[in-house]
C-alpha cells in the first residue's frame, strides 16, 4: 500500500481538524479558503518579469485576468490558465506558485482567468469565460497558444480544447491537465480506494462540487462538462496529463490520457504515486511538487 510522501504527510497532519468545504455553504467555503490562503507563509518563488491584473470583455461583462510575464522581453508562447476549486471556489491567486514556475521555466506569458463560479454561475458559465479568454489571447498574439488548468480548471481546459476543435479555432498548440476532472463516475477504483480518506479531496467533496456545477445529473454527460464522455478525442492538441496516485481523480485522469492516445492525440501521462490531489499547490513546501512544476514548464518550453 502506497503512503503519502513524508513531506506531504506533514502537510496533511497540519490540516487535520479543518472543516471540509463540502460541510459548508459555498459562501462559507470561499471564506474558509480565503482564510487559509491568507495564513500561508511567504514563499521563495522564481523571479519573473511582471504580474498585473486587468479585465477583458467577457460573455457576461468584464472578465478578470491575471497576467504573468516572463523576464525576457519577447515571449515564446501564451498560456491560458484555469485555476482549481471545484468550479465553486478560488481565484487566480490560489494557483500563483504553479503559474510562476510555468512562466519561469517556459519563457511564456501566462493569463490566469478569474472565471465565474458556481452555483451562482453553473455550467457552462465558467467554461464560457475560459473560452472567451482563450479567444482574446489568441487574437492578440502570434506565438504558440497553450491552455492549462488544475482539478476543475483541468476540466475547463480539456473542455475548451473540445470546443475549439469543434468551432474551428482558436488553434491550440498544447494542453496541460493537472489532476483533471474528466468524468462524474464516483465508483472508479481510485474513488473506492481513496475517496473516504483524509487526502485533501473526498468523494463527498466531489459530489458537492458537481452538485453546484451541474445540478441535473443528466446534463453531466455533456462532453463539455465531462470530457471523457466525448464521442471521440481526435484532432485535439498534444497533452501533458499529471495525476496523483493517492487521488480519487487519478483513474479518470489516466483514462483521459489513454483515450487521447487511442484516438490519435498525443498524450504524455505523468503519475506521482505518493502524491495527493492538489499537490502542485504545495510548491515551496515539498520537493516533488517543485520538480513536477518545473517539468511541466519544460514541456511547454519544448513546444515553442
C-alpha positions as CSV (number, residue, x, y, z in Angstrom):
1,X,0.0,0.0,0.0
2,X,1.4,3.4,-1.0
3,X,1.6,6.0,1.7
4,X,1.8,9.8,1.1
5,X,5.3,11.1,0.7
6,X,6.6,12.1,4.2
7,X,6.8,15.8,3.3
8,X,3.1,15.6,2.1
9,X,2.1,13.7,5.2
10,X,3.4,16.6,7.3
11,X,1.1,19.0,5.5
12,X,-1.8,16.6,5.8
13,X,-1.3,16.3,9.5
14,X,-1.1,20.1,9.8
15,X,-4.5,20.4,8.1
16,X,-6.3,18.0,10.4
17,X,-9.3,19.5,12.1
18,X,-10.0,22.0,9.3
19,X,-13.6,21.6,8.1
20,X,-14.3,20.1,4.8
21,X,-15.6,22.5,2.2
22,X,-18.5,20.2,1.5
23,X,-19.7,20.7,5.1
24,X,-20.1,24.4,4.4
25,X,-22.2,26.6,2.1
26,X,-20.4,27.8,-1.0
27,X,-20.0,31.3,0.7
28,X,-18.7,29.7,3.8
29,X,-16.3,27.5,1.9
30,X,-14.9,30.5,0.0
31,X,-14.4,32.4,3.3
32,X,-12.5,29.4,4.7
33,X,-10.3,29.2,1.6
34,X,-9.5,32.9,1.8
35,X,-8.6,32.5,5.5
36,X,-6.3,29.5,4.8
37,X,-4.7,31.3,1.8
38,X,-4.0,34.4,4.0
39,X,-2.3,32.2,6.6
40,X,0.2,30.7,4.2
41,X,3.7,31.8,4.8
42,X,5.5,33.8,2.1
43,X,7.4,31.5,-0.3
44,X,10.6,31.9,-2.3
45,X,9.4,31.6,-5.9
46,X,11.1,32.2,-9.2
47,X,11.6,35.7,-10.3
48,X,9.5,36.7,-13.4
49,X,9.1,39.9,-15.3
50,X,5.7,41.2,-14.0
51,X,2.3,40.2,-12.6
52,X,-0.6,42.5,-13.3
53,X,-4.4,42.3,-13.1
54,X,-6.7,43.7,-15.7
55,X,-10.1,42.9,-17.3
56,X,-11.2,41.9,-20.8
57,X,-14.7,41.8,-22.3
58,X,-16.4,38.6,-21.2
59,X,-19.6,36.8,-22.0
60,X,-21.4,38.4,-19.0
61,X,-19.4,41.6,-18.6
62,X,-15.8,42.3,-17.6
63,X,-13.7,39.2,-17.1
64,X,-10.7,39.3,-14.7
65,X,-7.3,38.2,-16.0
66,X,-4.0,37.9,-14.0
67,X,-1.1,38.2,-16.5
68,X,2.3,36.7,-15.6
69,X,5.0,38.0,-17.9
70,X,8.5,36.3,-18.3
71,X,11.7,38.2,-17.7
72,X,12.8,38.2,-21.3
73,X,11.1,40.9,-23.4
74,X,9.9,38.6,-26.2
75,X,7.5,35.9,-25.1
76,X,7.9,32.4,-26.5
77,X,4.3,31.5,-26.2
78,X,1.0,32.3,-24.5
79,X,-0.7,30.1,-21.9
80,X,-4.3,30.5,-20.7
81,X,-4.7,29.1,-17.2
82,X,-7.8,27.9,-15.3
83,X,-7.4,27.6,-11.5
84,X,-8.9,24.7,-9.5
85,X,-11.5,24.9,-6.7
86,X,-14.3,22.6,-7.9
87,X,-15.9,25.3,-10.1
88,X,-17.1,26.8,-6.8
89,X,-14.0,28.2,-5.1
90,X,-10.9,30.0,-5.8
91,X,-9.3,32.9,-7.8
92,X,-6.2,33.1,-9.9
93,X,-4.3,33.8,-6.7
94,X,-4.5,30.2,-5.5
95,X,-2.5,28.9,-8.5
96,X,0.1,31.7,-8.4
97,X,3.0,29.4,-7.3
98,X,2.5,27.0,-10.2
99,X,1.8,29.8,-12.7
100,X,5.1,31.5,-11.8
101,X,7.1,28.3,-12.2
102,X,5.5,27.6,-15.6
103,X,6.3,31.1,-16.8
104,X,9.9,30.9,-15.4
105,X,10.6,27.6,-17.0
106,X,8.9,28.1,-20.3
107,X,9.5,31.7,-21.2
108,X,5.8,32.0,-22.0
109,X,3.3,34.7,-21.0
110,X,0.5,33.2,-18.8
111,X,-3.1,34.5,-18.5
112,X,-4.9,33.2,-15.5
113,X,-8.7,33.5,-15.8
114,X,-10.9,34.8,-12.9
115,X,-13.9,32.9,-14.3
116,X,-17.4,33.0,-12.8
117,X,-18.1,30.4,-10.1
118,X,-21.0,28.0,-9.4
119,X,-23.6,27.7,-8.0
120,X,-24.3,31.4,-8.9
121,X,-23.0,30.7,-12.4
122,X,-23.3,27.0,-13.1
123,X,-22.2,25.1,-16.2
124,X,-21.4,26.3,-18.8
125,X,-20.6,29.8,-17.5
126,X,-17.1,29.0,-16.2
127,X,-16.2,27.3,-19.5
128,X,-17.6,30.3,-21.5
129,X,-15.3,32.6,-19.6
130,X,-12.2,30.4,-20.1
131,X,-13.0,30.1,-23.8
132,X,-13.5,33.9,-24.1
133,X,-10.1,34.4,-22.5
134,X,-8.6,31.8,-24.9
135,X,-10.1,33.6,-27.9
136,X,-9.0,37.0,-26.7
137,X,-5.4,35.9,-26.1
138,X,-5.3,34.2,-29.5
139,X,-6.4,37.3,-31.2
140,X,-3.6,39.4,-29.7
141,X,-0.5,37.2,-30.0
142,X,1.3,35.5,-32.9
143,X,3.1,32.9,-30.7
144,X,2.0,29.3,-29.9
145,X,-1.1,29.2,-27.8
146,X,-1.5,26.7,-24.9
147,X,-4.1,26.0,-22.3
148,X,-3.6,24.6,-18.8
149,X,-5.5,24.1,-15.6
150,X,-5.6,22.1,-12.4
151,X,-8.5,20.0,-11.0
152,X,-11.8,21.7,-12.0
153,X,-9.6,24.0,-14.0
154,X,-8.2,21.0,-15.8
155,X,-11.7,20.1,-16.7
156,X,-12.3,23.6,-18.1
157,X,-9.1,23.4,-20.1
158,X,-9.9,20.0,-21.6
159,X,-13.4,21.2,-22.4
160,X,-12.1,24.3,-24.0
161,X,-9.9,22.2,-26.4
162,X,-13.0,20.2,-27.4
163,X,-14.9,23.4,-28.0
164,X,-12.1,25.0,-30.0
165,X,-11.8,21.9,-32.2
166,X,-15.5,21.8,-32.9
167,X,-15.7,25.5,-33.5
168,X,-12.7,25.6,-35.9
169,X,-10.4,27.5,-33.5
170,X,-8.6,29.1,-32.0
171,X,-5.7,26.7,-32.7
172,X,-4.1,25.4,-29.5
173,X,-0.5,24.1,-29.5
174,X,-0.8,22.0,-26.3
175,X,-2.7,21.4,-23.1
176,X,-1.5,20.7,-19.6
177,X,-4.2,19.0,-17.4
178,X,-3.2,18.7,-13.8
179,X,-5.3,16.0,-11.9
180,X,-8.2,17.0,-14.1
181,X,-11.9,16.3,-13.5
182,X,-12.9,14.4,-16.7
183,X,-15.9,12.4,-15.6
184,X,-18.6,12.1,-12.8
185,X,-18.2,8.4,-12.0
186,X,-17.7,8.1,-8.3
187,X,-17.2,4.4,-8.4
188,X,-13.8,4.1,-10.1
189,X,-11.0,2.2,-8.4
190,X,-9.3,5.4,-7.2
191,X,-12.5,6.7,-5.7
192,X,-13.1,3.4,-3.9
193,X,-9.5,3.3,-2.6
194,X,-9.1,7.0,-1.6
195,X,-12.5,8.7,-1.6
196,X,-13.1,8.3,2.1
197,X,-9.6,9.2,3.4
198,X,-8.2,12.5,4.6
199,X,-6.3,13.1,1.4
200,X,-7.3,16.6,0.5
201,X,-10.4,15.8,-1.5
202,X,-13.0,13.1,-0.9
203,X,-15.9,11.5,-2.7
204,X,-18.3,13.7,-0.7
205,X,-16.4,16.8,-1.7
206,X,-16.5,15.9,-5.4
207,X,-20.3,15.1,-5.2
208,X,-20.8,18.6,-3.6
209,X,-18.8,20.3,-6.3
210,X,-20.6,18.5,-9.1
211,X,-24.0,19.3,-7.5
212,X,-23.2,23.0,-7.6
213,X,-21.7,23.0,-11.1
214,X,-24.2,20.7,-12.9
215,X,-27.1,20.1,-10.6
216,X,-29.0,17.9,-13.2
217,X,-27.2,14.6,-13.3
218,X,-28.4,14.0,-16.9
219,X,-26.6,17.2,-18.1
220,X,-23.3,15.9,-16.7
221,X,-22.9,13.6,-19.7
222,X,-22.3,16.6,-21.9
223,X,-18.7,16.2,-23.1
224,X,-18.1,19.9,-22.2
225,X,-18.9,19.0,-18.6
226,X,-17.3,15.5,-18.6
227,X,-14.7,15.4,-21.5
228,X,-14.1,11.7,-21.0
229,X,-17.7,11.2,-22.3
230,X,-16.8,12.8,-25.7
231,X,-17.6,10.5,-28.7
232,X,-14.0,11.0,-29.9
233,X,-10.9,12.8,-28.8
234,X,-9.1,13.1,-32.1
235,X,-7.9,16.4,-33.5
236,X,-7.0,17.8,-30.1
237,X,-3.7,19.4,-29.1
238,X,-0.9,17.3,-27.6
239,X,-1.4,16.9,-23.8
240,X,0.6,16.5,-20.7
241,X,-1.6,15.0,-18.0
242,X,-0.4,14.9,-14.4
243,X,-2.1,12.7,-11.8
244,X,-1.5,11.8,-8.2
245,X,-1.6,8.1,-7.2
246,X,-3.5,8.8,-3.9
247,X,-6.1,11.0,-5.5
248,X,-9.8,9.9,-6.1
249,X,-9.5,11.6,-9.5
250,X,-6.4,9.5,-10.5
251,X,-8.3,6.9,-12.6
252,X,-10.3,9.4,-14.7
253,X,-7.1,11.4,-15.5
254,X,-5.3,8.2,-16.6
255,X,-8.4,7.2,-18.6
256,X,-8.4,10.5,-20.4
257,X,-4.8,10.1,-21.3
258,X,-5.5,6.6,-22.7
259,X,-8.5,7.8,-24.7
260,X,-6.4,10.7,-26.2
261,X,-3.7,8.3,-27.3
262,X,-6.2,5.7,-28.6
263,X,-7.9,8.4,-30.7
264,X,-4.7,9.7,-32.2
265,X,-3.9,12.6,-29.9
266,X,-0.5,12.5,-28.3
267,X,-0.8,12.5,-24.5
268,X,2.0,12.1,-22.0
269,X,0.9,10.8,-18.6
270,X,3.0,11.6,-15.5
271,X,1.8,9.8,-12.4
272,X,3.2,10.6,-9.0
273,X,2.4,7.6,-6.9
274,X,2.8,9.0,-3.4
275,X,1.2,12.4,-4.1
276,X,-2.3,13.6,-3.3
277,X,-4.8,15.8,-5.1
278,X,-3.7,19.4,-5.1
279,X,0.0,18.6,-4.6
280,X,1.1,21.2,-7.2
281,X,-0.4,23.7,-4.8
282,X,2.3,22.7,-2.4
283,X,5.2,24.2,-4.3
284,X,7.8,25.5,-1.9
285,X,6.7,23.1,0.9
286,X,7.9,19.8,-0.6
287,X,10.4,18.6,-3.2
288,X,8.1,16.6,-5.6
289,X,5.7,19.5,-6.4
290,X,8.6,21.7,-7.2
291,X,10.1,19.1,-9.6
292,X,6.7,18.3,-11.2
293,X,6.0,22.0,-11.9
294,X,9.5,22.5,-13.4
295,X,8.9,19.5,-15.7
296,X,5.6,20.9,-16.8
297,X,7.3,24.2,-17.6
298,X,9.9,22.4,-19.6
299,X,7.2,20.6,-21.5
300,X,5.9,23.9,-22.6
301,X,9.3,25.2,-23.5
302,X,10.0,22.3,-25.7
303,X,6.9,23.1,-27.8
304,X,7.6,26.8,-28.5
